[in-house]
Amino acid sequence: RATPAPPWEAMFSLSKLFESAFFSTTPGAAAITDLPEEDQRLPPFFTEILVELLRYKSHLGGVHNFEHMPRIERKVTKEAFKGFTDFEYAYLTVIGLANLHVKSEEIVSKSNGKVYKENPGVQLLEFTSGMTMHGDRPGAIALLRSAPTSLLEGFRLAKRSKRGTLGFFKDGFDRTADPCLEGRMGRLLSYLEKESMVASGKVSMPPWEDVSLQPLREGAPPMDIVGEHLRVFVNECTWTWAQAKKMEYEAAKAARGEDEHAAEFANLCNESTFTDALKARGVVATEGVHWECAADRASFSPYEASVNAVIERARQQGLSQVEIRQGPKSWKYVIDIRRFVQINPQTKKERPIRMGRAKEKPPGKGQVSLKDLEEAVRFFVSMDTLAPVPHVD
């Protein structure tokens, strides 16, 4: 007959069980398909961070302020962020910096060194990233260009750090700090300074100039605009492919055009995936499309410009639904693009919506028309710069 364990031993076992249940740092499983559709379309080096962040979702407090996953709906104040979890704060910061990366040249070109109300660049920054900044201070442009790079460098160091990526998400993000771009970067730069002193090993990230749009001259033709986006897209695909093949970026860059790899790389980088990426990133002008909601049985009212842009971007990305905020109290609604209805998620009431086409306006700076994009893509395919859609037997 076995001798019963002493009471102290039983208490010790219970304490270890409690510790493993509540203080474990073992990450959960996550994949890119666990991200919302719109976040899956972000540049791949940002989706890698989001997927890793998902693995520590429970360790960082989970999601409390959103129905599913955090999404940028408006600028969040410092006081409001106190009620957010560390996971929500970090997730919003990552997608905000990803959107800044995608829109950086447009934001920089519109920044005029003035305060928010007089600075269209800062206004665009807030709309796309959920963050504002002091655009009238010295160094504002440099910060806009360097902020996404700093996030990626911090994550690269975290993967080689003894504390790992969980340490990065805890030490590199501070939801009690000022939520402006400067405030968020302060903690991240402190982490970078600390980890850079002990970092070693090869750099696997692509050079920033490879994956960042270079400024184009005023009035650049559509072919130049599409060509610059293609250069960046090909390098983004190269990095994604390098990750899958467990290769260094520079080695993948040299190998992607070799006969033995060309077909595999074309599955990732082709005329279809490139066109979808440019549509998703707002490069294709959509000013001629406007959305309206039924006000009553006889009339429709147009959505405000910012909401219209959200709906149209979702349509171009092929999404079936998208959440919007509108009204004096920022009420939440769901737009079902396939059924053409607006849904109140609380009352379940539905209103018809419709899409109209206004008189076409010229594309904005850095944008092209859909026709110009299609012509440019055909040209680059004919020049073997871009692969056609792979043939499926």
C-alpha positions, 0 to 999 in steps of 0.5 A: 500500500502506497504511503500518502504524500505529506501535506506540504508536498501536496501543497507544493504540487498545487502551487506548481500547477497554479503557477503553470496555469497562470504564469506560463510563458509558453505561446499558443499556436497561430497562423496568418489565416487567424488574422482578419482579412484586411490584416493578412494583406499587410506587407509580410514582415508586419504580418509576421509580427502580428502572427507572433503577437497572436501566440501571446494573446492570452499572456497579454490580456486578450481582447476586451474592447473589440468584438473579434480582433483589434482594428483601427477605428479612430484615434485612441486617447491616453485615458482610453488606452488605460482600459485596453489590454497590452495585447490590444495596444500592441496589435493596434500599434503594429497595424498602425505602423504597417499602414504608415509604411504603406502610406509613408510617401503620401503622408510625408508629401502632405506634411507641411510642418504645421499643427494638426488642424493645418497639416493634411499629412498628420490628418492622413497619418491619424486616419490611416494609423490611428496615431497623431503626431506633433507635425510642427516639431523638428524631426517630424519627417524623419520620425515618419520615415524611421518609425516602421523600420524601428518596429521591424528592427526591434522584432528582429532583435527580439527573435535573437534575444534571451527574453524572446518576442514576449519580452519585446511585446512587454518591454517595447510597448507601453499603453500608459505612454502618450499615444501619439507617434512620438510617445509610442516610439519612445518605449520602442527606441529604448528597447532597441538601444538596450537590445542592440548592445547585446545583439549578434548574428546575421541580419535576415531582414531586407535592407529598408530601401529594398522594401520602401517606396522612393520619392518620385518627381512631381507629375511622375507618369503612371508607369513610373508609379507602378514600376516603383511599387513593383520593385517593392512588391517583388522584394516583399515577396522575396522576403516571404519566400526566403522565410518559407525556404529558410534562406537569408534574404540576399540569398533568396534575392539571387535565387528567385530568378533561377530556373529551378525556383522561378515557378515557385516564386511566380506563385507568390509574385505574379500579375494577379497578386501584384494587382490585388496588393496595389488595390488593397494599398489604395494606389488605385484611385477610387474617388469616382465611387461613392456609397450611400445608405437608405435614409428612408424609403424614398431617399439615400444619404451619402456616407462621409468621405472617411467612411466612404473610403473604408467601404470602397477599400474593403470592396477593392480588397474583396472583403465581404464585410467591414465595420464602420463608425459614424455619427456624433457618438461613433456608432458601430455598423457592419457593411455587408458588401455582398448583400448591400446592406448596413447592419446595426449589430445591436438591434440587427436592423438592416438598411439598404446601401448602394454604390454610385459612380460620380464624375471621375476625378484625376488620381491623387499624388502617387495614385493611378487609374485602374486602366493605367494599372492594367496597362502597366501590368501588361507591359511588365509581364511582356518584359518578363519583369513580372510573371503572368498568373501561373497556369493551373492544370 
